[in-house]
Every structure is written in C-alpha cells, then in structure tokens.
C-alpha cells in the first residue's frame, strides 16, 4: 500500500545504490564545472588570456613545465594579483553560503530557510557600517572585515539565546526571532546611513550590494579555513541531519541530541556566513537556491547534499561574478543584485510550488 503525505502520494524511493551513484555523478560533474568556471573566469576580463595559457601558468607555478605561459608580465600579474584571488574568493564564498543554507534547512526542517533569516547578514552589515561611519581603523584594512565577522556571530548567538527557553529551542520561535532581529538591524543600519557623510554612504551602499572587487590572497586565506571547517563539521553531522528529518521525537528516540545538533548547526551557519559576507558584502539567495536544486536532483540525503551544495554554490558565485565584471565594459555590476535577480524569482516559484503541493498554507 502506497503511503501518502500532506503533499500528495509518495514517490517510489530509488534503491540506495542508485541514489549513491547519482550523487557521486553529480558531485563529479559539479567539480568539473567548477574547474571550467574557474579557468573561464580567469581568462576573461579587460586583458583576455587564452584558457590554455591560464592552465599553463598554473602548471608552471606548480613546478610542471606543461602548456604555454601568458605572454608578457601584464598578463601574468593580471592572473595572479587580480583574477585568481577574486575567483578563489568567489568559490569559497559561494561554498560557504550554500553549505550554510543546506545545513539551515536541515536543522530547522524548513525548505524556505536561508542564512539571512536568522540575521547573520544584517548583523554583519551593522558592524561594517559602524566601522565605516565612525572612521575606526585600529586594524587597518581588516577593521571592517573583522567588525562584520564579529557582529554577524554575535547577532546569531543573540537570536539563538533569545529563542531558547526551558533548555529547548523551538524552530518557529527561532525564525521569528531572526526576523525581528533583522528588522532591528535594518533600522540601525538606516540610522548609520542617515548619520554618515557622502563617502561613508557610498562605502556602506557598496558593501550592502555585494562585491568581490577588493579580493586579495589574504582575504582568501581568511575565509578558506572557515569554509573548510564548516564543511567538515557539516559532513560529520550528515547522518544525524537525515535522522532529524524524521521529526524531533523520532530523532530523540534514535539517540540524536537534537539541541546539540541545532547548536552545532547554528555555529556552522554563523561561522561560514559571517566569514563570507565579511569580505564580499551581502550576497543573497545562494543558500536558498543551490540546496534546492541539488535536492531536486539527488534527493534530501545530507551526505551528498552538503558537499554538492558547496560545489554548486562555488560554481554559481564564480559564474555570477564573471557576469558582474564583464557584462558592461569598464564597469562592474553589484554581485548581490545579480544573485537576487536569480534568487528572487526562484523563491517566488518555490513558494507557489510549495503552496500548490500542500493545497494551501493552512
């Protein structure tokens, strides 16, 4: 007898080995797509460099005498001083945001959850804006970055602490608290923008719109360990996230410490998202769009969903940043605007799809 859920008849589940094969193929395909996206993004720009010379430059840096090198020092500098740091930062930023989205949707059991919902991005924006408006420069160019990172972490911890009651954290309370804190953070950001001068206002606006124009190797070195740590912890929690999908009561009966799992998930979300937005500004919808597309392709199993989402997020942000800096000659579109243009309609479609399958919101 076929079981049913509130979303309609359950589809027959694919055999485990079929799902594993499909997941492995998707991860391999995304890895190849990421390599191709990186090479293409590094080759295109104001100074065009053929892809074979991009690969040859990488090989020579690795000590392998393979392939042609870029002709002239200008091309070599364009690759290693400008292009590769930016492409690398785009990849780790996309991986961080998509990983955070996949973990958040699994931990909270809400397919519409996204890292921005619990206030990480808004809190980071307030921290960055405060440093810009008050002219703080104690740590040089890293002052804005560290302020954004710290403010994002503190905002997330505040949301979690307020939502926690009686040793438990209700998902609905957590999400509503995140919305309220985001509203307060937006108000504070508005006040800071009102009190700022023209230069500070332009800096805050640019940070809010999202950009990777200031990418450097030190920035990549700061974000990459946070991304790696978040991915490692998330993959270690994959089996427990799958059990949690059965429901809190069933997960507790099967030995899962739901509160500890949620706290771990919130820590991963705060770490990866804060590190990403601290350097790139606010880039929205990556954590919503990518996990959904991966889930539609290979199912909800987190052992495949998390690494595939990270690779997919890296591909998406690298491609979006390429469009942002090459679509208009000698100008650059805001990266956050491009991702919102893609994510907004997707979110609307997802809402309609969820509503139609569930037969309404009630």
Secondary structure, 3 states (H helix, E strand, C coil): CCCEECCEECCCCCCHHHHHHHHHHHHHHHHHHHHHHHHHHHHCCCCCCCHHHHHHHHHHHCCCCCCCCCCCHHHHHHHHHHHHHHHHHHHHHHHHHHHHHHHHHHHHCCCCCCHHHHCHHHHHHHHHHHHHHHCCCCCCCHHHHHHHHHHHHHHHHHHHHHHEECCEECHHHHHHHHHHHHHHHHHHHHHHHHHCCHHHHHHHHHHHHCCCCCCCHHHHHHHHHHHHHHHHHHHHCHHHHHHHCCCHHHHHHCCCCHHHHHHHHHHHHHHHHHHHHHHHCCCCCHHHHHHHHHHHHHCCCHHHHHHHHHHHHHHHHHHHHHHHHHCCCCCCCCHHHHHHHHHHHHHHHHHHHHHHHHCCCC
